[in-house]
Amino acid sequence: MNAHARPEAAPVLRRDDRDGIATLTLNRPQSRNPLSEAMLAALAESFTTIAADRSVKAVVLAAEGPVFCAGHDLKEMSAHRTDPDRGRAYFTEILGRCSGVMQAITALPQPVIAAVEGTATAAGCQLVASCDLAVAGDAARFCTPGVHIGLFCSTPMVALTRNLSAKHAMEMLLLGEMVPADEAARIGLVNRVVAAGSALAEAKRLAGVIASKSSATIRIGKRAFYEQREMGLAAAYDHASAVMVENMLARDAEEGIGAFVEKRAPVWEG
């Protein structure tokens, strides 16, 4: 190797697997972990790989540095304003890719838990809202600040309105103000708040609890949760009932109910 050759750049996204939990860590702290082209590609690839990996029971999404995620890479996007179409094609493509990543989290068979320290703004806040669960350190803050720069956070709005009440979502979108961790928990953006620096440990603890359950049951339940949420009341009950019938016929349900009746620990097949 040439002595003057530069070392390979650190991966934009790190993955660490342990005890059935895949931890994905956004790894561009020097630029505030933006959802750049490279980051979106790495997330998309990781979710595709994890979806097919039956050894993974839960996913934790964390970040290096004092900022969880600052949202889109605005410098990268602004560079395309000199394109012949003023960036229209590029903006359409990159926003579509970002929306695809958010939907991949929902579609992933395994639950995804965000472990948030520092700030999560714009599409970074969208990323947190798209996860199934979220834990925040007590110094964490959340914001959809697009209104300050003439760019309403319309795509983050989709995830926010599926987590928060309409008025709380609109307040974040219209004011663009920082929301502290305790307020984020009160309005439903995160599940719980822990001491600063402890979010990752708590997220992994929750992931461990999930990993101890039947992975087949978790897959069935997560999918049904998001499917019924988009339905009317009667259709949702019909769909949930049909899902539960199929779940009752599954081997893990038979094992789990039998173990409960026999007062023993279940042995899951997944």
C-alpha positions as a LaTeX table, in Angstrom:
\begin{tabular}{lrrr}
\hline
Residue & $x$ (\AA) & $y$ (\AA) & $z$ (\AA) \\
\hline
Met1 & 0.00 & 0.00 & 0.00 \\
Asn2 & 1.25 & 3.47 & $-0.85$ \\
Ala3 & 2.30 & 5.21 & 2.35 \\
His4 & 0.55 & 8.37 & 1.19 \\
Ala5 & $-2.73$ & 6.69 & 0.26 \\
Arg6 & $-5.69$ & 7.98 & 2.20 \\
Pro7 & $-7.48$ & 5.46 & 4.44 \\
Glu8 & $-10.91$ & 4.32 & 3.29 \\
Ala9 & $-13.60$ & 6.69 & 4.47 \\
Ala10 & $-15.67$ & 5.53 & 7.43 \\
Pro11 & $-19.01$ & 4.06 & 6.36 \\
Val12 & $-21.85$ & 6.56 & 6.28 \\
Leu13 & $-23.99$ & 4.04 & 8.15 \\
Arg14 & $-22.66$ & 1.46 & 10.61 \\
Arg15 & $-24.40$ & $-1.83$ & 11.41 \\
Asp16 & $-23.78$ & $-3.90$ & 14.51 \\
Asp17 & $-25.71$ & $-7.13$ & 15.19 \\
Arg18 & $-25.96$ & $-8.62$ & 18.67 \\
Asp19 & $-28.52$ & $-10.86$ & 20.39 \\
Gly20 & $-31.01$ & $-10.57$ & 17.56 \\
Ile21 & $-30.81$ & $-6.77$ & 17.47 \\
Ala22 & $-29.40$ & $-4.86$ & 14.50 \\
Thr23 & $-28.16$ & $-1.40$ & 15.48 \\
Leu24 & $-27.83$ & 1.06 & 12.61 \\
Thr25 & $-25.82$ & 4.18 & 13.41 \\
Leu26 & $-25.85$ & 7.31 & 11.25 \\
Asn27 & $-22.14$ & 8.05 & 10.96 \\
Arg28 & $-21.58$ & 11.53 & 9.55 \\
Pro29 & $-21.45$ & 13.60 & 12.77 \\
Gln30 & $-19.20$ & 16.24 & 11.20 \\
Ser31 & $-22.04$ & 17.20 & 8.83 \\
Arg32 & $-24.86$ & 16.56 & 11.33 \\
Asn33 & $-25.84$ & 13.18 & 9.88 \\
Pro34 & $-27.86$ & 14.52 & 6.93 \\
Leu35 & $-30.11$ & 12.34 & 4.79 \\
Ser36 & $-27.75$ & 12.74 & 1.87 \\
Glu37 & $-27.81$ & 10.62 & $-1.27$ \\
Ala38 & $-25.25$ & 8.30 & 0.33 \\
Met39 & $-27.13$ & 8.04 & 3.63 \\
Leu40 & $-30.46$ & 7.33 & 1.95 \\
Ala41 & $-28.84$ & 4.65 & $-0.21$ \\
Ala42 & $-27.20$ & 3.03 & 2.82 \\
Leu43 & $-30.44$ & 3.05 & 4.82 \\
Ala44 & $-32.43$ & 1.61 & 1.92 \\
Glu45 & $-29.88$ & $-1.16$ & 1.38 \\
Ser46 & $-29.73$ & $-1.99$ & 5.09 \\
Phe47 & $-33.51$ & $-2.21$ & 5.44 \\
Thr48 & $-33.73$ & $-4.47$ & 2.39 \\
Thr49 & $-31.06$ & $-6.76$ & 3.84 \\
Ile50 & $-32.57$ & $-6.80$ & 7.34 \\
Ala51 & $-36.07$ & $-7.53$ & 6.04 \\
Ala52 & $-34.82$ & $-10.87$ & 4.71 \\
Asp53 & $-32.70$ & $-11.68$ & 7.77 \\
Arg54 & $-34.69$ & $-13.89$ & 10.15 \\
Ser55 & $-31.92$ & $-13.69$ & 12.75 \\
Val56 & $-32.79$ & $-10.01$ & 13.31 \\
Lys57 & $-35.71$ & $-9.58$ & 15.70 \\
Ala58 & $-35.57$ & $-5.80$ & 16.18 \\
Val59 & $-33.71$ & $-2.76$ & 14.85 \\
Val60 & $-32.30$ & 0.22 & 16.75 \\
Leu61 & $-31.57$ & 3.42 & 14.82 \\
Ala62 & $-28.98$ & 5.67 & 16.47 \\
Ala63 & $-26.50$ & 8.39 & 15.48 \\
Glu64 & $-22.97$ & 9.54 & 16.19 \\
Gly65 & $-22.35$ & 13.03 & 17.48 \\
Pro66 & $-24.44$ & 15.81 & 19.02 \\
Val67 & $-27.04$ & 15.85 & 16.21 \\
Phe68 & $-29.23$ & 12.83 & 15.53 \\
Cys69 & $-30.12$ & 13.97 & 12.01 \\
Ala70 & $-30.40$ & 17.43 & 10.45 \\
Gly71 & $-32.65$ & 16.30 & 7.61 \\
His72 & $-31.90$ & 16.64 & 3.90 \\
Asp73 & $-28.48$ & 17.77 & 2.73 \\
Leu74 & $-29.50$ & 21.24 & 1.57 \\
Lys75 & $-26.09$ & 21.98 & 0.03 \\
Glu76 & $-26.34$ & 18.82 & $-2.04$ \\
Met77 & $-29.85$ & 19.74 & $-3.11$ \\
Ser78 & $-29.09$ & 23.41 & $-3.81$ \\
Ala79 & $-26.27$ & 22.42 & $-6.16$ \\
His80 & $-28.94$ & 21.28 & $-8.63$ \\
Arg81 & $-30.61$ & 24.70 & $-8.92$ \\
Thr82 & $-28.32$ & 25.31 & $-11.89$ \\
Asp83 & $-29.74$ & 22.28 & $-13.73$ \\
Pro84 & $-31.72$ & 23.15 & $-16.89$ \\
Asp85 & $-34.98$ & 22.41 & $-15.05$ \\
Arg86 & $-33.79$ & 24.33 & $-11.94$ \\
Gly87 & $-33.53$ & 21.03 & $-10.07$ \\
Arg88 & $-37.09$ & 19.80 & $-10.50$ \\
Ala89 & $-36.11$ & 16.29 & $-11.63$ \\
Tyr90 & $-33.46$ & 15.94 & $-8.92$ \\
Phe91 & $-35.73$ & 17.25 & $-6.15$ \\
Thr92 & $-38.46$ & 14.84 & $-7.25$ \\
Glu93 & $-36.04$ & 11.93 & $-7.29$ \\
Ile94 & $-34.36$ & 12.63 & $-3.93$ \\
Leu95 & $-37.65$ & 13.29 & $-2.12$ \\
Gly96 & $-39.03$ & 10.08 & $-3.61$ \\
Arg97 & $-36.01$ & 8.17 & $-2.33$ \\
Cys98 & $-36.44$ & 9.67 & 1.12 \\
Ser99 & $-40.14$ & 8.79 & 1.18 \\
Gly100 & $-39.20$ & 5.26 & 0.12 \\
Val101 & $-36.86$ & 4.91 & 3.10 \\
Met102 & $-39.56$ & 6.12 & 5.51 \\
Gln103 & $-42.04$ & 3.63 & 4.06 \\
Ala104 & $-39.42$ & 0.87 & 4.24 \\
Ile105 & $-39.34$ & 1.35 & 8.02 \\
Thr106 & $-43.08$ & 0.81 & 8.20 \\
Ala107 & $-42.90$ & $-2.18$ & 5.84 \\
Leu108 & $-39.96$ & $-3.78$ & 7.67 \\
Pro109 & $-41.10$ & $-6.99$ & 9.44 \\
Gln110 & $-39.01$ & $-6.10$ & 12.48 \\
Pro111 & $-39.89$ & $-3.18$ & 14.79 \\
Val112 & $-37.56$ & $-0.17$ & 14.52 \\
Ile113 & $-36.69$ & 1.90 & 17.60 \\
Ala114 & $-35.10$ & 5.33 & 17.32 \\
Ala115 & $-32.54$ & 6.24 & 20.00 \\
Val116 & $-32.32$ & 10.03 & 19.89 \\
Glu117 & $-29.68$ & 12.21 & 21.49 \\
Gly118 & $-29.27$ & 15.83 & 20.40 \\
Thr119 & $-31.49$ & 17.36 & 17.75 \\
Ala120 & $-33.65$ & 15.77 & 15.07 \\
Thr121 & $-34.84$ & 18.38 & 12.60 \\
Ala122 & $-36.88$ & 18.45 & 9.37 \\
Ala123 & $-36.51$ & 15.06 & 7.62 \\
Gly124 & $-34.52$ & 13.95 & 10.67 \\
Cys125 & $-37.64$ & 14.52 & 12.75 \\
Gln126 & $-39.55$ & 12.65 & 10.03 \\
Leu127 & $-37.14$ & 9.74 & 10.46 \\
Val128 & $-37.90$ & 9.56 & 14.19 \\
Ala129 & $-41.65$ & 9.80 & 13.59 \\
Ser130 & $-41.44$ & 7.01 & 11.01 \\
Cys131 & $-39.92$ & 4.56 & 13.49 \\
Asp132 & $-42.24$ & 2.24 & 15.41 \\
Leu133 & $-40.91$ & 3.39 & 18.79 \\
Ala134 & $-38.64$ & 6.20 & 19.89 \\
Val135 & $-36.56$ & 6.88 & 22.99 \\
Ala136 & $-35.06$ & 10.31 & 23.64 \\
Gly137 & $-32.36$ & 11.52 & 25.95 \\
Asp138 & $-33.65$ & 14.38 & 28.08 \\
Ala139 & $-31.51$ & 16.91 & 26.19 \\
Ala140 & $-32.92$ & 15.87 & 22.80 \\
Arg141 & $-34.97$ & 18.34 & 20.78 \\
Phe142 & $-37.18$ & 18.05 & 17.72 \\
Cys143 & $-38.14$ & 20.55 & 15.06 \\
Thr144 & $-39.69$ & 20.96 & 11.61 \\
Pro145 & $-38.12$ & 24.35 & 10.81 \\
Gly146 & $-38.87$ & 24.62 & 7.11 \\
Val147 & $-41.08$ & 27.68 & 7.54 \\
His148 & $-38.00$ & 29.67 & 8.61 \\
Ile149 & $-36.40$ & 29.21 & 5.15 \\
Gly150 & $-39.51$ & 29.33 & 2.97 \\
Leu151 & $-39.82$ & 25.53 & 2.65 \\
Phe152 & $-42.81$ & 24.01 & 4.45 \\
Cys153 & $-41.95$ & 20.57 & 5.86 \\
Ser154 & $-44.57$ & 18.81 & 3.75 \\
Thr155 & $-43.00$ & 15.35 & 3.65 \\
Pro156 & $-42.17$ & 15.29 & 7.39 \\
Met157 & $-45.81$ & 16.28 & 7.85 \\
Val158 & $-46.92$ & 12.83 & 6.65 \\
Ala159 & $-45.15$ & 11.03 & 9.49 \\
Leu160 & $-46.01$ & 13.70 & 12.07 \\
Thr161 & $-49.74$ & 13.55 & 11.35 \\
Arg162 & $-49.66$ & 9.78 & 11.85 \\
Asn163 & $-48.12$ & 10.18 & 15.30 \\
Leu164 & $-49.43$ & 13.43 & 16.74 \\
Ser165 & $-52.84$ & 15.01 & 17.04 \\
Ala166 & $-53.67$ & 17.40 & 14.20 \\
Lys167 & $-53.17$ & 20.52 & 16.30 \\
His168 & $-49.85$ & 19.41 & 17.76 \\
Ala169 & $-48.57$ & 18.51 & 14.29 \\
Met170 & $-49.72$ & 21.83 & 12.88 \\
Glu171 & $-48.07$ & 23.71 & 15.73 \\
Met172 & $-44.72$ & 22.09 & 14.95 \\
Leu173 & $-45.12$ & 22.71 & 11.22 \\
Leu174 & $-46.38$ & 26.30 & 11.43 \\
Leu175 & $-44.09$ & 27.60 & 14.19 \\
Gly176 & $-40.93$ & 25.65 & 13.39 \\
Glu177 & $-39.86$ & 25.86 & 17.02 \\
Met178 & $-37.71$ & 23.38 & 18.91 \\
Val179 & $-39.71$ & 20.89 & 20.95 \\
Pro180 & $-37.88$ & 19.58 & 24.03 \\
Ala181 & $-37.83$ & 15.87 & 24.79 \\
Asp182 & $-40.40$ & 15.94 & 27.59 \\
Glu183 & $-42.86$ & 17.83 & 25.37 \\
Ala184 & $-42.15$ & 15.41 & 22.52 \\
Ala185 & $-43.15$ & 12.57 & 24.82 \\
Arg186 & $-46.29$ & 14.39 & 25.96 \\
Ile187 & $-47.53$ & 14.92 & 22.40 \\
Gly188 & $-46.65$ & 11.40 & 21.24 \\
Leu189 & $-43.56$ & 11.94 & 19.09 \\
Val190 & $-41.43$ & 9.73 & 21.37 \\
Asn191 & $-42.40$ & 6.95 & 23.76 \\
Arg192 & $-40.20$ & 7.84 & 26.68 \\
Val193 & $-37.45$ & 10.15 & 27.88 \\
Val194 & $-34.34$ & 8.97 & 29.73 \\
Ala195 & $-31.24$ & 10.64 & 31.09 \\
Ala196 & $-29.02$ & 12.21 & 28.44 \\
Gly197 & $-26.68$ & 9.62 & 26.99 \\
Ser198 & $-28.97$ & 6.73 & 27.94 \\
Ala199 & $-31.27$ & 6.63 & 24.91 \\
Leu200 & $-29.32$ & 3.93 & 23.10 \\
Ala201 & $-29.18$ & 1.67 & 26.15 \\
Glu202 & $-32.92$ & 2.05 & 26.72 \\
Ala203 & $-33.72$ & 1.48 & 23.06 \\
Lys204 & $-31.64$ & $-1.71$ & 23.13 \\
Arg205 & $-33.42$ & $-2.81$ & 26.30 \\
Leu206 & $-36.79$ & $-2.39$ & 24.59 \\
Ala207 & $-35.45$ & $-4.17$ & 21.52 \\
Gly208 & $-34.33$ & $-7.04$ & 23.75 \\
Val209 & $-37.82$ & $-7.40$ & 25.19 \\
Ile210 & $-39.25$ & $-7.50$ & 21.65 \\
Ala211 & $-36.59$ & $-9.99$ & 20.56 \\
Ser212 & $-37.69$ & $-12.37$ & 23.31 \\
Lys213 & $-41.17$ & $-12.68$ & 21.74 \\
Ser214 & $-42.25$ & $-14.79$ & 18.80 \\
Ser215 & $-40.82$ & $-13.06$ & 15.74 \\
Ala216 & $-43.65$ & $-14.48$ & 13.62 \\
Thr217 & $-46.22$ & $-12.89$ & 15.92 \\
Ile218 & $-44.39$ & $-9.57$ & 15.90 \\
Arg219 & $-44.29$ & $-9.61$ & 12.08 \\
Ile220 & $-48.02$ & $-10.33$ & 11.88 \\
Gly221 & $-48.87$ & $-7.66$ & 14.44 \\
Lys222 & $-46.73$ & $-4.88$ & 13.00 \\
Arg223 & $-48.08$ & $-5.40$ & 9.50 \\
Ala224 & $-51.69$ & $-5.49$ & 10.72 \\
Phe225 & $-51.19$ & $-2.36$ & 12.84 \\
Tyr226 & $-50.25$ & $-0.21$ & 9.87 \\
Glu227 & $-52.80$ & $-1.82$ & 7.53 \\
Gln228 & $-55.79$ & $-1.27$ & 9.81 \\
Arg229 & $-54.76$ & 2.29 & 10.66 \\
Glu230 & $-55.54$ & 3.39 & 7.10 \\
Met231 & $-59.02$ & 1.80 & 7.13 \\
Gly232 & $-62.44$ & 2.86 & 8.33 \\
Leu233 & $-63.63$ & 1.43 & 11.68 \\
Ala234 & $-65.70$ & $-1.46$ & 10.33 \\
Ala235 & $-63.11$ & $-2.45$ & 7.72 \\
Ala236 & $-60.38$ & $-2.26$ & 10.36 \\
Tyr237 & $-62.26$ & $-4.66$ & 12.64 \\
Asp238 & $-62.93$ & $-7.05$ & 9.75 \\
His239 & $-59.27$ & $-6.99$ & 8.76 \\
Ala240 & $-57.98$ & $-7.37$ & 12.34 \\
Ser241 & $-60.36$ & $-10.28$ & 12.95 \\
Ala242 & $-59.15$ & $-12.07$ & 9.81 \\
Val243 & $-55.53$ & $-11.50$ & 10.82 \\
Met244 & $-56.22$ & $-12.85$ & 14.31 \\
Val245 & $-57.83$ & $-16.02$ & 12.91 \\
Glu246 & $-54.69$ & $-16.69$ & 10.87 \\
Asn247 & $-52.53$ & $-15.86$ & 13.88 \\
Met248 & $-54.49$ & $-18.32$ & 16.05 \\
Leu249 & $-53.75$ & $-21.06$ & 13.52 \\
Ala250 & $-50.01$ & $-20.30$ & 13.52 \\
Arg251 & $-47.66$ & $-22.69$ & 15.31 \\
Asp252 & $-46.27$ & $-20.04$ & 17.69 \\
Ala253 & $-49.76$ & $-19.10$ & 18.91 \\
Glu254 & $-50.56$ & $-22.75$ & 19.55 \\
Glu255 & $-47.26$ & $-23.11$ & 21.43 \\
Gly256 & $-47.70$ & $-19.86$ & 23.37 \\
Ile257 & $-51.25$ & $-20.63$ & 24.51 \\
Gly258 & $-50.27$ & $-24.21$ & 25.37 \\
Ala259 & $-47.30$ & $-22.98$ & 27.38 \\
Phe260 & $-49.53$ & $-20.50$ & 29.26 \\
Val261 & $-52.05$ & $-23.23$ & 30.13 \\
Glu262 & $-49.26$ & $-25.64$ & 31.12 \\
Lys263 & $-47.42$ & $-22.96$ & 33.10 \\
Arg264 & $-44.11$ & $-23.30$ & 31.23 \\
Ala265 & $-41.91$ & $-21.09$ & 29.07 \\
Pro266 & $-42.84$ & $-21.13$ & 25.36 \\
Val267 & $-40.40$ & $-22.30$ & 22.71 \\
Trp268 & $-40.79$ & $-20.05$ & 19.67 \\
Glu269 & $-40.15$ & $-21.18$ & 16.13 \\
Gly270 & $-40.65$ & $-17.76$ & 14.53 \\
\hline
\end{tabular}
